[in-house]
Amino acid sequence: QTVVTQEPSFSVSPGGTVTLTCGLSSGSVSTSYYPSWYQQTPGQAPRTLIYNTNSRSSGVPDRFSGSILGNKAALTITGAQADDESDYYCVLFMGSGICVFGGGTKLTVL
Amino acid sequence: EVQLLESGGGLVQPGGSLRLSCVASGFTFSSYAMSWVRQAPGKGLEWVSGISGSGDSTFYADSVQGRFTISRDNSKNTLYLQKNSLRAEDTAVYYCAKGKYTSSTRHFDSWGQGTLVTVSS
């Protein structure tokens, strides 16, 4: 069974830069998986941040960016702000209509 | 403005059944694939099931295959999830999500607010 891996938690200082990653238990993540990223604060619905590896969803600040780093997809937050403190999830589309969420990364800004 | 409004959640006994609905507005419903995504208390998001815009193709996670059935009524702009043989581990908030699937993209671009399903005796 395909497992999508993310760091369970990460911490960043206000104004700092952090890169969260999204990998596969076996194999490399490429653009053909259409990696996307979603932000969720407690009690709220997810919000789409990044799709197609590096395209920002409407209204998303340009301090959020996506890329492929090595064999993983990556979400970079540049100039982190207090309200970036959230859970972040990546999704990979595996083909045949199936997609898999990563376990999520809890980002703390302090 | 895209709106997705889920309903149908509640308390159900193990082994029971429940049908969730998601009413969509603000876009041409039949042109878009839709999915159900769930989140157990204190846990991460899990994709459950997806359906093509026409309803001809359906897809399921292994964890619900054979127990859940996704469907849609494009005349009513409504997505459904029929859940049978419910287990405690199906307890979660269930979100409907609008998919954007083309030759060049696959992602969820809008989300509902979710409906809570609790499976307990």
Interface residues (C-beta under 8 A of the other chain):
Chain A: Q1 Y34 S36 Y38 Q40 A45 P46 R47 T48 Y51 N52 S55 S57 D87 Y89 V91 F93 S96 G97 I98 C99 V100 F101 G102 G103 G104
Chain B: S35 V37 G44 L45 E46 W47 G50 S52 S57 T58 F59 A61 D62 Y95 A97 K100 S104 T105 R106 H107 F108 D109 S110 W111 G112 Q113 G114
